[in-house]
């Protein structure tokens, strides 16, 4: 376990025991010796506060026994714990993605649109799929090819398609069209029910005559369940 992981473990133990006690303090009898040693390091970093004489006297009255030592998180310690628990997880190495996830590489303009989409979660009637916001936070950029790398489930890919569809409806079609060409997932509002996750057509082939058609579609015109690729406005 790395040093920052040990520190987070101690902060979490202090927080949980303080909350369970009701007064916010973790007492000497509630922590393991290794945690007690780490607390001194965290106190020197301003993340933990040790109880003074008056605090120990009050705690002794509450506990009905002498309390010789107690510690609790400082505001900085609380924020460190909150940030650490929400810290983006490292992406899996290439070739080691979970079986239910697909590597998706987005250009900067697609990633910018996706960040706007997940940032509106609380205001949308059809919010981003579960876990998509975490994937966006954990995404890494391959600066060589200028692509953002995410590992998404099929549900999350459909949600990305919906977010890019919103982006297309309010200005630029390039991002949604590119996602449809590269991953075969395009949001289809004509197939949506008005509730639940956005519907998406994941069986699209290359665009023919400006229209994405499914392998079973025999015609070249746009029909229900397909989308016409809207070109970008001229510069």
Secondary structure, DSSP 8 states (H G I E B T S, - for coil): --HHHHHHHHHHHHHHHHHHHSSS-EEGGGS-HHHHHHHHHHHHTTSEEE--HHHHHHHHHHHTS----EEEE-HHHHHHHHHHHH-------TT---TT-EEEEEEHHHHHHHHHHHHTGGG-SS---TTHHHHHHH-EEETTTTEEEEEE-HHHHHHHHHHHHHHHHTT--HHHHHHHHHH--EE-GGG--SSSS--EE--B-S-BTTEE-BTT---SS--TT-EE-------
